[in-house]
């Protein structure tokens, strides 16, 4: 009887979870297997040519990168030539690549000097490394900043004052509003000539700050995306922190007050330790969402200017659907998946302690 009851409960459990498992299989497992298989081919979205198996060529093109020395240009006496500023002139990287058969498929990523030596980093797909650096930089900046502002908002709306519900709703609305819609609104705000942000900066600085081309300059485009994301996502993590704050026993706050703790000490020695698990969850979740950055960049900058906002997700979509290279995009997705898995694993190791994520 016990065995029969166990089998019935087991069957009921599988039956109730079957819709979720079916959707998981159709939209995640099967596409992942198909993407892994296509990553070893030259499959295109629309092409009269048959798909061919090319082995690891896609992965080689994605990951291939080299650092090569660049020799200075010398005169007839063998001395390095100097430019009008007195600096040594070096050969063009393009000429070095063309002269060496080993580098025929490579393109310039960046150049740099180490003491008196000049080097160039070349890659078969330099756009991938630009997207990787941009995305990683975005995550490194956005995760701690958004965690800080979310916790600050949670502390503000956790006060027992009249009208606090209104502010909770106001702060949370951007998180549930369409990213495409709010991205368009922020494009108008960032407008160099008529945008509200530039006009406000001019007013409060009495004209010291001119009209900044926020989305049109490679120096400020990524920062503009970061500012928008803080505004858009802080409300979501505010709610998570708010739930954690409301679970902290009141006895701890009363004991801290009796001991003479000021608000800052209460934050450091009471609130933060009690929110440890919540903070770890927010940091990991924000990191994963950050690496998935796509919509706001696609709407606001298309990855420009000068690829300063090109992200891994946008680059993969461009290769797969806009350039129709499904095989190459599949390989990019697998590399992206492995990178994100490794990043998350490192985060878990760094934050792992007793009773944290166990």
matplotlib code that plots the C-alpha trace (Angstrom):
import matplotlib.pyplot as plt

x = [0.0, 2.8, 4.6, 1.4, 0.8, 4.3, 3.9, 0.7, 2.3, 5.3, 3.0, 1.0, 4.2, 5.5, 2.0, 1.8, 5.3, 5.0, 3.9, 6.9, 9.2, 7.8, 8.3, 11.8, 12.6, 11.1, 12.5, 15.8, 17.1, 16.3, 17.6, 20.8, 21.4, 20.6, 22.9, 25.7, 25.3, 25.1, 28.2, 30.3, 28.8, 28.7, 24.9, 23.3, 19.8, 19.0, 21.4, 21.0, 24.3, 24.1, 25.3, 28.8, 30.5, 33.6, 34.6, 36.1, 36.7, 34.0, 35.5, 39.0, 37.8, 36.1, 38.9, 42.1, 44.1, 47.8, 50.1, 52.8, 55.8, 55.8, 59.2, 60.0, 60.5, 64.2, 66.1, 69.0, 71.4, 69.3, 68.1, 64.4, 62.5, 60.8, 57.6, 57.1, 56.5, 59.8, 58.2, 59.4, 57.4, 56.3, 55.2, 51.4, 49.9, 48.0, 51.3, 52.7, 49.6, 49.8, 53.5, 53.1, 51.1, 50.4, 48.4, 46.3, 43.0, 43.7, 42.7, 43.9, 42.2, 44.4, 48.0, 50.1, 53.6, 55.7, 58.8, 60.4, 58.7, 55.5, 53.0, 49.7, 47.0, 45.4, 42.4, 40.4, 37.3, 38.2, 34.5, 34.0, 36.7, 35.3, 31.9, 33.4, 35.3, 32.3, 30.0, 32.4, 33.1, 29.4, 28.8, 31.7, 30.4, 26.6, 26.5, 27.9, 26.3, 22.9, 23.1, 24.0, 21.2, 18.7, 19.6, 19.4, 16.0, 14.8, 16.0, 14.1, 10.8, 11.0, 10.2, 6.9, 5.6, 2.5, 2.6, 5.5, 3.4, 3.3, 7.1, 7.4, 5.2, 7.0, 10.4, 9.2, 7.3, 10.4, 11.2, 7.9, 7.7, 8.7, 12.5, 12.0, 9.5, 11.7, 14.8, 13.1, 12.1, 15.7, 16.9, 14.9, 16.3, 19.9, 19.3, 22.4, 20.5, 17.0, 17.3, 16.1, 19.4, 21.6, 19.3, 19.1, 22.9, 23.2, 20.8, 22.3, 25.9, 25.2, 26.3, 29.6, 28.6, 27.8, 25.6, 27.1, 26.5, 25.7, 24.8, 26.8, 30.3, 32.3, 33.5, 30.0, 27.7, 28.4, 28.1, 24.7, 23.5, 24.7, 22.8, 19.6, 20.0, 20.4, 17.1, 15.4, 16.4, 17.0, 13.3, 13.3, 16.2, 14.7, 11.7, 14.1, 16.0, 12.8, 11.6, 14.9, 14.7, 11.2, 12.4, 15.0, 13.7, 12.9, 14.7, 18.0, 17.3, 16.1, 19.2, 21.4, 19.6, 20.1, 23.8, 23.9, 24.4, 23.9, 22.1, 25.4, 26.6, 23.2, 23.5, 27.0, 26.6, 22.9, 21.4, 24.2, 25.0, 21.3, 21.0, 24.1, 22.2, 20.0, 23.1, 24.7, 21.5, 21.2, 24.8, 24.6, 21.2, 22.3, 25.5, 23.5, 21.0, 23.9, 25.6, 22.3, 22.3, 20.7, 17.4, 18.5, 21.7, 19.9, 17.3, 19.6, 23.0, 22.9, 26.3, 28.0, 29.5, 32.8, 31.5, 31.8, 28.5, 28.7, 27.7, 27.9, 24.2, 23.9, 26.9, 25.5, 22.1, 23.8, 25.8, 22.9, 19.9, 21.3, 24.3, 22.5, 25.5, 23.6, 26.5, 28.8, 26.2, 25.6, 29.3, 29.2, 26.2, 28.1, 31.2, 29.0, 27.3, 30.6, 31.9, 28.8, 28.8, 32.5, 31.7, 28.8, 30.8, 33.6, 31.1, 29.6, 33.1, 33.9, 30.7, 30.5, 30.4, 28.3, 24.6, 25.1, 23.7, 23.8]
y = [0.0, 2.4, 1.6, 2.1, 5.4, 6.5, 5.6, 7.6, 10.6, 10.3, 10.0, 13.0, 15.0, 14.2, 14.9, 18.3, 19.3, 17.9, 21.2, 23.1, 20.2, 20.1, 23.9, 23.6, 20.8, 22.6, 26.1, 25.4, 21.8, 21.2, 24.6, 24.1, 20.7, 22.1, 25.1, 22.9, 20.8, 23.8, 25.4, 22.8, 23.7, 26.7, 26.8, 30.0, 31.2, 31.5, 29.9, 27.6, 25.8, 22.7, 22.9, 21.5, 20.2, 22.4, 21.0, 23.6, 26.3, 28.6, 28.3, 28.9, 32.1, 33.3, 32.7, 33.1, 36.1, 37.0, 39.7, 40.5, 42.9, 45.8, 46.9, 50.6, 52.1, 52.7, 55.0, 54.2, 54.0, 51.6, 54.3, 54.5, 57.3, 59.9, 61.7, 65.5, 65.0, 63.2, 59.8, 56.6, 55.6, 52.0, 49.9, 49.7, 46.6, 46.0, 45.8, 43.4, 41.1, 41.1, 40.3, 37.3, 34.3, 33.1, 36.3, 36.4, 35.9, 38.2, 41.8, 44.5, 44.7, 47.3, 48.6, 49.5, 50.3, 48.6, 50.7, 51.1, 48.2, 48.5, 45.6, 44.9, 42.5, 40.9, 38.5, 36.7, 38.2, 41.4, 42.4, 39.5, 40.7, 44.2, 42.9, 40.7, 43.7, 46.0, 43.5, 42.6, 46.3, 47.0, 44.1, 45.1, 48.7, 48.0, 45.2, 46.9, 50.3, 48.9, 46.8, 49.9, 52.0, 49.2, 48.8, 52.5, 52.7, 49.7, 51.5, 54.6, 52.9, 50.7, 53.6, 53.6, 57.0, 58.2, 57.8, 55.3, 52.9, 55.6, 55.8, 52.0, 51.9, 54.8, 53.2, 49.8, 51.0, 51.2, 47.6, 46.4, 48.9, 47.8, 48.3, 49.2, 52.0, 53.5, 53.2, 55.4, 57.9, 58.0, 58.6, 61.8, 62.7, 62.1, 64.3, 66.6, 69.7, 69.4, 66.7, 67.4, 66.1, 68.5, 71.4, 70.6, 70.4, 73.7, 75.3, 74.0, 74.7, 78.1, 77.0, 75.4, 72.0, 72.2, 69.9, 66.5, 64.0, 61.2, 58.4, 59.8, 59.8, 56.6, 58.1, 58.5, 56.0, 53.1, 55.3, 56.5, 52.9, 52.2, 55.2, 54.1, 50.6, 51.8, 53.7, 50.8, 47.9, 49.4, 49.0, 45.3, 44.7, 47.2, 44.9, 42.0, 44.0, 45.2, 41.7, 40.9, 44.0, 43.1, 39.7, 41.1, 40.6, 43.9, 42.6, 43.1, 46.8, 47.4, 45.7, 47.9, 51.0, 50.1, 49.6, 53.1, 52.3, 55.1, 54.5, 53.9, 51.3, 49.7, 49.4, 47.9, 45.6, 44.6, 45.1, 44.0, 40.8, 39.9, 40.6, 38.6, 35.9, 38.5, 40.5, 37.5, 36.6, 40.2, 40.3, 37.0, 37.8, 41.3, 39.8, 37.3, 40.0, 42.3, 39.8, 39.5, 43.2, 43.6, 45.5, 49.0, 48.8, 47.7, 50.5, 53.3, 52.8, 49.6, 48.8, 52.1, 54.5, 52.8, 49.6, 51.2, 49.6, 46.4, 43.5, 39.8, 39.3, 42.0, 40.7, 37.1, 38.4, 40.4, 37.4, 35.0, 36.9, 40.1, 38.5, 35.1, 33.1, 30.7, 28.3, 31.0, 32.6, 29.1, 28.9, 32.4, 31.3, 28.3, 30.3, 32.9, 30.2, 28.7, 32.1, 33.0, 29.6, 30.1, 33.7, 32.5, 29.6, 32.0, 34.3, 31.4, 30.4, 34.0, 34.4, 30.8, 30.6, 28.9, 29.1, 31.1, 29.5, 26.1]
z = [0.0, 0.9, -2.4, -4.4, -2.6, -3.3, -7.0, -7.2, -5.6, -8.0, -11.0, -9.9, -9.4, -12.9, -14.4, -12.8, -13.8, -17.4, -19.0, -17.6, -18.5, -22.1, -22.5, -21.1, -23.5, -26.6, -25.9, -24.1, -24.4, -28.0, -29.3, -27.2, -28.8, -32.3, -31.7, -30.6, -33.7, -36.0, -34.4, -36.3, -39.7, -42.1, -42.0, -43.3, -42.8, -46.5, -48.9, -52.0, -51.0, -48.8, -45.2, -44.7, -41.6, -40.9, -37.6, -35.1, -37.7, -36.2, -32.8, -34.2, -35.9, -32.8, -30.3, -32.4, -31.1, -31.2, -29.9, -32.5, -32.3, -34.9, -36.1, -36.5, -39.9, -40.5, -42.8, -45.1, -42.2, -40.1, -37.6, -36.7, -38.4, -36.2, -36.9, -36.5, -32.8, -32.3, -31.9, -33.5, -36.6, -36.9, -39.8, -40.4, -38.9, -42.1, -44.0, -41.5, -41.7, -45.5, -45.6, -43.3, -44.6, -41.0, -40.4, -43.6, -41.8, -38.9, -38.4, -36.0, -32.6, -30.8, -30.6, -27.6, -26.4, -23.7, -22.9, -26.4, -28.0, -30.1, -30.2, -32.0, -30.9, -34.0, -34.1, -36.7, -35.2, -33.4, -33.1, -30.8, -28.4, -28.5, -27.6, -24.9, -23.3, -23.6, -22.0, -19.2, -18.5, -18.4, -15.9, -13.7, -13.4, -13.3, -10.8, -7.7, -8.6, -9.1, -5.9, -4.0, -5.4, -5.0, -1.3, -0.8, -2.4, -0.3, 2.9, 1.9, 1.1, 4.2, 6.4, 8.1, 6.9, 5.0, 1.2, 1.2, -1.0, -3.7, -3.9, -4.0, -7.0, -8.7, -8.2, -9.4, -12.6, -14.8, -14.1, -15.5, -18.4, -21.9, -22.3, -26.0, -25.1, -22.3, -24.5, -27.1, -24.4, -23.1, -26.6, -26.6, -23.2, -24.5, -27.6, -27.9, -28.9, -27.4, -24.9, -21.3, -19.8, -21.6, -21.1, -17.4, -17.1, -18.8, -16.4, -13.2, -14.3, -15.8, -19.3, -18.2, -19.6, -23.3, -25.3, -24.7, -27.6, -25.1, -27.6, -30.5, -28.8, -28.2, -24.9, -23.4, -25.2, -22.9, -19.8, -21.2, -21.4, -17.9, -16.5, -18.3, -16.9, -13.4, -13.7, -15.4, -13.2, -9.7, -8.9, -9.4, -7.1, -4.7, -4.2, -3.5, -0.9, 0.6, 1.2, 2.9, 5.1, 6.2, 7.3, 9.7, 13.3, 15.0, 18.1, 16.4, 15.7, 19.3, 20.7, 18.4, 19.6, 23.2, 22.6, 21.1, 17.5, 15.0, 11.6, 9.8, 12.4, 12.2, 8.5, 8.7, 11.7, 11.5, 8.1, 5.7, 7.6, 7.7, 4.0, 3.0, 1.1, -0.6, -1.6, -3.1, -5.0, -6.3, -7.5, -9.3, -10.9, -11.9, -13.5, -15.6, -16.7, -17.5, -19.8, -21.6, -22.5, -25.8, -26.2, -25.0, -27.0, -30.1, -29.8, -28.7, -30.4, -32.6, -31.1, -32.1, -32.3, -33.3, -31.7, -28.2, -27.1, -29.1, -26.7, -27.0, -27.4, -30.0, -31.9, -31.9, -33.2, -35.9, -37.1, -36.9, -38.3, -39.9, -41.6, -41.8, -40.4, -38.3, -37.8, -36.7, -34.4, -32.9, -32.1, -30.6, -28.4, -27.1, -26.3, -24.6, -22.6, -21.4, -20.5, -18.6, -16.8, -15.8, -14.6, -12.5, -11.1, -10.0, -8.4, -6.4, -5.3, -4.2, -2.2, -0.9, 2.9, 5.5, 4.8, 1.6, -1.5, 0.0]

ax = plt.figure().add_subplot(projection="3d")
ax.plot(x, y, z, "-o")
ax.set_aspect("equal")
plt.show()
